[in-house]
Amino acid sequence: MKKTSGEILKSSSLSITDGRKKILDIFLSAPNALAHQDIELKCKEKFDRVTIYRTLQAFLEKGIIHTIPSSDNITRYALCNDDCIDSGHHHDNHVHFSCDECGKTICLDETAIPSVRLPNGFRAHQINMIVSGVCKSCL
């Protein structure tokens, strides 16, 4: 069963405020990743940019959402799976898909990022994999 915004906030040890619940509800109902501007539009001017930014930062720190880099330099955010955070470290080990036609970015939760063998003396901190193409809605 899918958790409610209140349950997610409570299990993440965050205060349950109207702003946090509203922004989390937007993520829970979104079929794809969201940019800061998308959230602003969906909040219908109830919250200012700073409130949204601070809420997103709190969600990132608690492992509720993760960022998805993009070629257009707009950071997008998506909900994390329940096992996305472990021992205080964020693990976003799946591939993302970006549609060249409509611009939607979605998480491909069932597609793991392939392992990358680094040369001796190198250590990875993060791996991002974005596949671009055309989504099924735009075909």
Backbone torsions as a table, in degrees:
resi	resn	phi	psi	omega
1	MET	NA	139.0	-179.2
2	LYS	-74.9	135.7	179.4
3	LYS	-74.1	153.1	174.6
4	THR	-86.0	166.2	179.2
5	SER	-60.1	-40.3	179.0
6	GLY	-62.8	-41.4	178.9
7	GLU	-65.3	-40.6	179.4
8	ILE	-64.7	-45.0	-179.8
9	LEU	-63.2	-43.3	-179.1
10	LYS	-63.7	-45.8	-178.6
11	SER	-69.5	-18.1	177.7
12	SER	-95.0	3.8	-179.4
13	SER	60.0	38.2	174.8
14	LEU	-108.9	144.7	175.6
15	SER	-61.0	141.0	179.5
16	ILE	-90.9	102.4	178.8
17	THR	-113.9	161.2	178.6
18	ASP	-59.0	-41.5	-179.3
19	GLY	-62.9	-47.2	179.8
20	ARG	-63.9	-42.9	179.2
21	LYS	-62.3	-44.7	-178.7
22	LYS	-61.9	-47.3	-178.5
23	ILE	-66.8	-39.4	178.3
24	LEU	-67.8	-37.0	175.6
25	ASP	-61.7	-35.5	177.1
26	ILE	-62.5	-45.2	177.9
27	PHE	-64.1	-41.8	-178.4
28	LEU	-63.7	-28.1	-179.1
29	SER	-97.3	-6.2	-177.4
30	ALA	-84.4	131.6	178.5
31	PRO	-82.4	-8.1	-177.0
32	ASN	-142.9	173.9	-179.8
33	ALA	-67.2	153.7	-176.1
34	LEU	-123.4	141.7	172.2
35	ALA	-90.7	163.7	178.5
36	HIS	-52.9	-43.1	-179.1
37	GLN	-63.1	-37.7	177.4
38	ASP	-60.5	-41.8	-179.4
39	ILE	-67.2	-41.9	177.4
40	GLU	-56.9	-45.8	-178.7
41	LEU	-64.2	-39.2	-178.6
42	LYS	-75.0	-22.0	177.8
43	CYS	-79.8	-9.9	177.1
44	LYS	50.0	50.3	173.1
45	GLU	65.3	18.2	178.0
46	LYS	-77.7	-28.5	-176.2
47	PHE	-129.3	141.9	179.1
48	ASP	-80.7	170.7	-176.0
49	ARG	-59.6	-38.9	-177.9
50	VAL	-66.2	-42.0	178.1
51	THR	-61.3	-44.2	178.8
52	ILE	-63.6	-45.3	180.0
53	TYR	-59.1	-48.7	-179.0
54	ARG	-63.4	-37.4	177.7
55	THR	-65.1	-44.4	178.3
56	LEU	-61.8	-40.6	179.1
57	GLN	-64.1	-41.5	177.6
58	ALA	-63.2	-42.5	178.9
59	PHE	-64.2	-38.9	177.6
60	LEU	-63.4	-46.8	-178.3
61	GLU	-62.1	-32.3	-178.5
62	LYS	-90.8	-1.2	178.7
63	GLY	75.8	23.3	177.7
64	ILE	-80.4	-38.2	178.3
65	ILE	-128.4	167.1	173.5
66	HIS	-135.7	159.6	179.8
67	THR	-92.8	152.8	176.3
68	ILE	-129.1	113.4	178.3
69	PRO	-70.3	157.5	179.9
70	SER	-143.0	162.9	-179.3
71	SER	-71.0	-18.9	178.9
72	ASP	-92.2	10.0	178.3
73	ASN	61.9	21.9	174.1
74	ILE	-103.6	119.9	178.6
75	THR	-74.9	130.8	175.9
76	ARG	-113.3	154.9	-176.1
77	TYR	-125.2	144.5	176.9
78	ALA	-141.3	153.8	177.4
79	LEU	-64.1	145.0	175.9
80	CYS	-90.5	157.8	169.9
81	ASN	-73.6	166.3	179.6
82	ASP	-60.2	-29.8	-177.3
83	ASP	-98.8	22.1	-176.0
84	CYS	-75.7	-22.9	-179.6
85	ILE	-120.9	135.0	-177.4
86	ASP	-143.6	124.2	179.1
87	SER	52.0	38.9	177.4
88	GLY	80.9	0.4	180.0
89	HIS	-110.6	135.3	-177.5
90	HIS	-84.9	127.1	-179.9
91	HIS	-121.5	103.2	179.4
92	ASP	-111.9	74.1	-170.4
93	ASN	-98.8	54.6	174.0
94	HIS	-138.9	165.6	-178.0
95	VAL	-87.0	149.5	175.1
96	HIS	-114.1	148.7	179.2
97	PHE	-119.1	131.0	178.7
98	SER	-118.8	123.2	-178.7
99	CYS	-83.4	126.5	179.2
100	ASP	-71.3	-20.5	-177.2
101	GLU	-87.2	-55.8	-174.8
102	CYS	-99.3	-13.7	178.4
103	GLY	84.4	-0.9	179.5
104	LYS	-67.8	144.2	175.6
105	THR	-122.2	128.4	-179.3
106	ILE	-128.1	154.7	175.3
107	CYS	-85.5	133.7	173.2
108	LEU	-103.2	78.1	-172.5
109	ASP	-57.7	-30.3	-177.1
110	GLU	-85.6	-3.6	-178.8
111	THR	-108.5	108.4	-178.8
112	ALA	-79.0	149.8	174.3
113	ILE	-69.9	130.0	179.9
114	PRO	-63.1	151.4	178.8
115	SER	-69.6	145.2	-179.0
116	VAL	-119.6	123.8	179.1
117	ARG	-93.2	116.0	-178.9
118	LEU	-94.6	152.6	176.5
119	PRO	-64.7	160.5	176.6
120	ASN	-55.1	139.6	178.8
121	GLY	89.8	-2.0	178.6
122	PHE	-110.6	144.7	177.8
123	ARG	-139.6	125.2	-179.7
124	ALA	-83.6	141.5	173.5
125	HIS	-104.8	-30.3	-177.3
126	GLN	-157.0	143.8	175.0
127	ILE	-127.8	127.3	176.4
128	ASN	-116.8	132.4	176.8
129	MET	-129.3	120.3	178.5
130	ILE	-122.4	125.0	175.8
131	VAL	-100.3	128.4	177.4
132	SER	-109.6	151.2	-177.9
133	GLY	172.3	-146.3	-179.0
134	VAL	-121.4	126.6	-178.9
135	CYS	-75.1	168.2	-176.9
136	LYS	-64.4	-27.8	178.7
137	SER	-71.6	-26.5	-176.4
138	CYS	-97.9	-7.9	-179.4
139	LEU	-64.3	NA	NA
